Amino acid sequence: FLLGVCLGALAGEYDLGLLGESTRQWVAIQPELILYLFLPSLIYADGLATNTHYFRRQFWSTALLAGPGVAAGAFLTALVVKFVLPVTDDWFLALIFGSIVSATDPVAIVALLKDVGADEKLGTIISGESLLNDGTSVVMFKLFLDLATGSAVTAWGVISFLLLEVGVGPLLGAAFAIAILVWLSRTRDVIIEVVVLICVAYVTFFTADGICHSSGVLAVVTGSLIMADLGKLSVTGEAAQAAKYVWEVIEYLANSLVFVLAGSIIGFELAIVDELEFLTPADLGWAVFLYVVVTAVRAVIIGVLYPILSRVGYELSWKDAVVMWWG
């Protein structure tokens, strides 16, 4: 991230020749390209690394956190954005923001849990929630964006939209996963197996999101979990090991590039503006306040759902709940 900030600031302030021109094109990348380039690989890598035995046992806990938990978090955050922050009075814009920040991204905490040898069950519920709430967040974002832009929306339109997103996406993901499993069972070429596993992530996402206009995220989540569960029956041991390392590299590169891009955009914007009229001390104060609010909302959601979480699956302890809140 800091490398990206420095690169963006230098490109905005000085003539760096070809490097500067490349950086300016980099920071002007289309949002859709970011979505299609990075999201499928990040989600698929997480899904393939999931312990499906633990995931099944913890499914209702993760679904509770990723569904009603994210929805409630988005609503509570939207309340603060609308009535406290001097940003917007529009409910739908506030809900769009709430849907963005309510989804968890526990990459660091999951890696830390692995490093310290923590119980894999806790890591599974945290990463499983992250997998599912990505889909919830994107669906909510699309819905509120349509409402905010004034699109004609009816009750049946909302219902059909949710059915298309939540129903068709996972079905497409399952169909692609089953087709790939059959294909892989008929080959023993390691390179082909690894390449097919990489391609299916993008083909699934493009088909679901770009062609069928359903949830590409939920399609990829479903497909990756099926592959994680049944792939060992079709993928050779050598290919499975090779694919594991390849996906780790892809995930690392994708995460790194996302942070470099974010830093580059921030650094470039700061460099090209003479006076930081868009970033005042008050804005920084509100940003810190918002961070506290989002963290507090997460604590409320975990606290409200804890009586259920402590009784289903592997029965979450209060210490695990604290880790999930902070992580």
C-alpha positions as CSV (number, residue, x, y, z in Angstrom):
1,F,0.0,0.0,0.0
2,L,2.7,2.5,1.0
3,L,4.7,1.5,-2.2
4,G,1.6,2.4,-4.2
5,V,1.1,5.7,-2.4
6,C,4.7,6.7,-3.2
7,L,4.4,5.6,-6.8
8,G,1.1,7.4,-7.3
9,A,2.4,10.6,-5.7
10,L,5.6,10.6,-7.8
11,A,3.7,10.0,-11.0
12,G,1.3,12.9,-10.2
13,E,4.0,15.3,-9.1
14,Y,6.9,14.6,-11.6
15,D,7.4,13.5,-15.2
16,L,8.6,10.0,-14.8
17,G,8.4,9.2,-18.5
18,L,7.0,5.8,-19.4
19,L,6.7,4.8,-15.8
20,G,4.6,7.9,-15.0
21,E,2.4,7.3,-18.0
22,S,1.9,3.7,-17.0
23,T,1.1,4.7,-13.5
24,R,-1.5,7.2,-14.7
25,Q,-3.2,4.5,-16.8
26,W,-3.0,2.2,-13.8
27,V,-4.8,4.5,-11.5
28,A,-7.4,5.2,-14.2
29,I,-8.3,1.5,-14.5
30,Q,-12.0,0.8,-14.9
31,P,-13.8,-0.5,-11.7
32,E,-15.4,-3.3,-13.8
33,L,-11.9,-4.5,-14.8
34,I,-10.8,-4.6,-11.2
35,L,-13.9,-6.7,-10.3
36,Y,-13.4,-9.2,-13.2
37,L,-9.6,-9.4,-12.8
38,F,-9.1,-9.9,-9.1
39,L,-12.4,-11.0,-7.5
40,P,-12.8,-14.5,-9.1
41,S,-9.2,-15.6,-8.2
42,L,-9.4,-14.3,-4.6
43,I,-12.7,-16.0,-3.9
44,Y,-11.9,-19.2,-5.6
45,A,-8.6,-19.5,-3.8
46,D,-10.3,-19.0,-0.4
47,G,-13.0,-21.6,-1.4
48,L,-10.5,-24.2,-2.4
49,A,-8.5,-23.7,0.9
50,T,-11.7,-24.3,3.0
51,N,-11.9,-27.3,5.2
52,T,-15.3,-28.5,3.9
53,H,-15.9,-30.9,6.8
54,Y,-15.7,-28.0,9.3
55,F,-17.6,-25.8,6.9
56,R,-20.6,-28.1,6.8
57,R,-20.7,-28.3,10.6
58,Q,-20.5,-24.5,10.8
59,F,-22.7,-23.7,7.8
60,W,-25.6,-22.4,9.8
61,S,-23.4,-20.2,11.9
62,T,-21.6,-18.8,8.9
63,A,-24.9,-18.3,7.0
64,L,-26.4,-16.5,10.0
65,L,-23.4,-14.1,10.2
66,A,-23.1,-13.6,6.4
67,G,-26.9,-13.2,5.8
68,P,-28.9,-11.5,8.6
69,G,-25.6,-10.4,10.2
70,V,-24.4,-8.4,7.2
71,A,-27.9,-7.0,6.5
72,A,-28.3,-5.8,10.0
73,G,-24.7,-4.4,10.0
74,A,-25.4,-2.5,6.8
75,F,-28.6,-1.0,8.2
76,L,-27.0,0.0,11.5
77,T,-24.1,1.6,9.7
78,A,-26.5,3.4,7.3
79,L,-28.3,4.9,10.3
80,V,-25.1,6.5,11.5
81,V,-24.2,7.7,8.0
82,K,-27.6,9.3,7.4
83,F,-28.2,10.8,10.8
84,V,-24.7,11.6,12.2
85,L,-22.2,12.0,9.4
86,P,-22.4,15.1,7.3
87,V,-22.3,13.1,4.1
88,T,-25.8,12.3,2.7
89,D,-29.4,12.4,3.6
90,D,-30.3,9.8,1.1
91,W,-31.2,6.4,2.6
92,F,-30.2,4.4,-0.4
93,L,-26.7,6.0,-0.6
94,A,-26.3,5.4,3.1
95,L,-27.3,1.7,2.6
96,I,-24.9,1.4,-0.3
97,F,-22.1,2.5,2.0
98,G,-23.3,0.2,4.7
99,S,-23.4,-2.8,2.4
100,I,-19.8,-2.1,1.4
101,V,-18.2,-1.8,4.9
102,S,-20.3,-4.5,6.6
103,A,-18.6,-7.5,4.8
104,T,-15.5,-8.9,6.5
105,D,-12.2,-9.4,4.9
106,P,-10.2,-11.4,7.5
107,V,-7.1,-12.2,5.4
108,A,-4.7,-11.1,8.1
109,I,-6.4,-12.7,11.0
110,V,-6.8,-16.1,9.2
111,A,-3.1,-16.1,8.3
112,L,-2.3,-15.2,11.9
113,L,-4.5,-18.0,13.3
114,K,-2.6,-20.5,11.0
115,D,0.8,-19.2,12.2
116,V,0.0,-19.5,15.9
117,G,-1.6,-23.0,15.4
118,A,-5.1,-22.0,16.5
119,D,-8.0,-24.3,16.2
120,E,-8.9,-24.7,12.5
121,K,-12.6,-24.7,13.4
122,L,-12.4,-21.0,14.3
123,G,-10.4,-20.2,11.2
124,T,-13.0,-22.0,9.1
125,I,-16.0,-20.1,10.5
126,I,-14.2,-16.8,10.0
127,S,-13.1,-17.5,6.4
128,G,-16.4,-19.2,5.6
129,E,-18.3,-16.1,6.8
130,S,-16.0,-14.0,4.6
131,L,-16.8,-16.2,1.6
132,L,-20.5,-16.0,2.0
133,N,-20.8,-12.4,3.0
134,D,-19.0,-11.3,-0.1
135,G,-22.0,-12.5,-2.0
136,T,-24.5,-10.9,0.4
137,S,-22.6,-7.6,0.2
138,V,-22.5,-7.5,-3.6
139,V,-26.2,-8.4,-3.9
140,M,-27.2,-5.7,-1.5
141,F,-24.9,-3.2,-3.2
142,K,-26.5,-3.9,-6.6
143,L,-30.0,-3.6,-5.2
144,F,-29.5,-0.3,-3.3
145,L,-27.6,1.1,-6.3
146,D,-30.6,0.5,-8.5
147,L,-32.8,2.2,-6.0
148,A,-30.4,5.1,-5.5
149,T,-30.2,5.8,-9.3
150,G,-34.0,6.0,-9.6
151,S,-34.6,2.8,-11.5
152,A,-38.2,1.7,-11.6
153,V,-38.3,-1.0,-8.9
154,T,-41.4,-2.9,-7.9
155,A,-41.9,-5.5,-5.2
156,W,-41.9,-8.3,-7.8
157,G,-38.8,-6.7,-9.4
158,V,-37.0,-6.9,-6.1
159,I,-38.1,-10.5,-5.5
160,S,-37.1,-11.6,-9.0
161,F,-33.8,-9.8,-8.6
162,L,-33.0,-11.7,-5.4
163,L,-34.1,-15.0,-6.9
164,L,-31.8,-14.4,-9.9
165,E,-28.9,-13.4,-7.8
166,V,-29.2,-15.9,-4.9
167,G,-30.7,-18.8,-6.9
168,V,-29.2,-18.8,-10.4
169,G,-25.7,-17.9,-9.3
170,P,-25.1,-20.9,-7.0
171,L,-26.8,-23.2,-9.6
172,L,-24.4,-22.1,-12.3
173,G,-21.4,-22.5,-9.9
174,A,-22.5,-26.0,-9.1
175,A,-23.1,-26.9,-12.8
176,F,-19.6,-25.7,-13.8
177,A,-18.0,-27.5,-10.9
178,I,-19.7,-30.8,-11.7
179,A,-18.7,-30.5,-15.4
180,I,-15.1,-29.8,-14.5
181,L,-15.0,-32.7,-12.0
182,V,-16.2,-35.0,-14.8
183,W,-13.6,-33.5,-17.2
184,L,-10.7,-33.8,-14.7
185,S,-11.6,-37.5,-13.9
186,R,-10.8,-38.3,-17.6
187,T,-7.3,-36.7,-17.6
188,R,-4.1,-37.2,-15.7
189,D,-2.1,-34.4,-17.2
190,V,-1.0,-32.2,-14.3
191,I,-0.6,-29.0,-16.4
192,I,-4.1,-29.4,-17.9
193,E,-5.6,-30.0,-14.5
194,V,-4.0,-26.9,-13.0
195,V,-4.9,-24.7,-16.0
196,V,-8.5,-26.0,-16.0
197,L,-8.9,-25.2,-12.2
198,I,-7.7,-21.6,-12.9
199,C,-9.9,-21.1,-15.9
200,V,-13.1,-22.4,-14.3
201,A,-13.0,-19.6,-11.7
202,Y,-13.1,-16.9,-14.4
203,V,-15.5,-18.7,-16.7
204,T,-17.9,-19.3,-13.9
205,F,-17.8,-15.6,-12.8
206,F,-18.0,-14.2,-16.3
207,T,-21.0,-16.5,-17.2
208,A,-22.9,-15.8,-14.0
209,D,-22.3,-12.1,-13.8
210,G,-21.8,-11.0,-17.4
211,I,-24.1,-13.3,-19.3
212,C,-26.8,-14.4,-16.9
213,H,-26.7,-11.2,-14.8
214,S,-26.8,-13.2,-11.5
215,S,-24.3,-13.3,-8.7
216,G,-20.9,-14.1,-10.0
217,V,-19.6,-14.1,-6.4
218,L,-22.1,-16.7,-5.2
219,A,-21.4,-18.8,-8.3
220,V,-17.7,-18.9,-7.7
221,V,-18.2,-19.5,-3.9
222,T,-20.4,-22.5,-4.7
223,G,-18.1,-23.9,-7.4
224,S,-15.0,-23.5,-5.3
225,L,-16.5,-25.3,-2.2
226,I,-17.7,-28.2,-4.4
227,M,-14.3,-28.5,-5.9
228,A,-12.7,-28.3,-2.4
229,D,-15.0,-31.1,-1.2
230,L,-15.1,-33.4,-4.3
231,G,-12.0,-32.4,-6.2
232,K,-9.8,-35.0,-4.5
233,L,-11.9,-37.7,-6.2
234,S,-11.0,-36.3,-9.7
235,V,-7.8,-34.4,-9.3
236,T,-4.5,-36.4,-9.1
237,G,-2.4,-36.0,-6.0
238,E,0.4,-34.3,-7.9
239,A,-2.0,-31.9,-9.6
240,A,-3.7,-31.1,-6.3
241,Q,-0.4,-30.2,-4.7
242,A,0.7,-28.1,-7.7
243,A,-2.7,-26.3,-7.8
244,K,-2.4,-25.5,-4.1
245,Y,0.8,-23.7,-4.6
246,V,-0.3,-22.0,-7.8
247,W,-3.5,-20.7,-6.1
248,E,-1.5,-19.4,-3.1
249,V,0.7,-17.4,-5.5
250,I,-2.3,-16.1,-7.4
251,E,-4.0,-15.1,-4.2
252,Y,-0.9,-13.4,-2.9
253,L,-0.4,-11.5,-6.1
254,A,-4.0,-10.4,-6.4
255,N,-4.1,-9.2,-2.8
256,S,-0.9,-7.3,-3.2
257,L,-1.9,-5.7,-6.5
258,V,-5.2,-4.5,-5.0
259,F,-3.4,-2.8,-2.2
260,V,-0.8,-1.3,-4.6
261,L,-3.6,0.0,-6.7
262,A,-5.5,1.5,-3.8
263,G,-2.3,3.2,-2.6
264,S,-1.5,4.5,-6.1
265,I,-4.9,6.1,-6.5
266,I,-4.7,7.8,-3.2
267,G,-1.1,9.0,-3.8
268,F,-1.9,10.3,-7.3
269,E,-5.0,12.2,-6.2
270,L,-3.1,13.8,-3.3
271,A,-0.4,14.9,-5.7
272,I,-2.5,16.5,-8.4
273,V,-4.6,18.6,-6.1
274,D,-3.0,21.9,-5.1
275,E,-5.1,22.4,-2.0
276,L,-6.6,19.5,-0.2
277,E,-10.1,20.9,0.0
278,F,-11.5,17.4,-0.2
279,L,-9.5,16.2,2.8
280,T,-9.8,18.4,5.8
281,P,-9.0,17.7,9.5
282,A,-12.7,17.3,10.1
283,D,-12.9,14.6,7.4
284,L,-10.1,12.7,9.1
285,G,-11.9,13.0,12.4
286,W,-15.1,11.6,10.8
287,A,-13.1,8.8,9.2
288,V,-11.8,7.8,12.6
289,F,-15.3,8.0,14.1
290,L,-16.6,5.9,11.3
291,Y,-14.0,3.2,12.0
292,V,-15.1,3.1,15.6
293,V,-18.7,2.9,14.5
294,V,-18.1,0.0,12.1
295,T,-16.2,-1.9,14.8
296,A,-18.9,-1.2,17.4
297,V,-21.6,-2.4,14.9
298,R,-19.6,-5.6,14.4
299,A,-19.5,-6.1,18.2
300,V,-23.3,-5.6,18.4
301,I,-24.0,-8.2,15.6
302,I,-21.7,-10.8,17.2
303,G,-23.2,-10.1,20.7
304,V,-26.8,-10.4,19.5
305,L,-26.1,-13.6,17.5
306,Y,-23.9,-15.1,20.2
307,P,-26.6,-17.1,22.0
308,I,-27.3,-18.9,18.7
309,L,-23.7,-19.2,17.7
310,S,-22.8,-20.8,21.0
311,R,-25.4,-23.6,20.5
312,V,-25.0,-24.6,16.9
313,G,-22.1,-26.3,15.0
314,Y,-19.0,-26.4,17.2
315,E,-20.5,-24.1,19.8
316,L,-18.6,-20.9,19.7
317,S,-17.0,-19.8,23.0
318,W,-16.9,-16.1,24.1
319,K,-13.2,-16.0,23.4
320,D,-13.8,-17.1,19.8
321,A,-16.5,-14.5,19.5
322,V,-14.0,-11.8,20.6
323,V,-11.5,-13.0,17.9
324,M,-14.3,-12.9,15.3
325,W,-15.3,-9.4,16.3
326,W,-11.8,-7.9,16.2
327,G,-10.7,-10.0,13.2
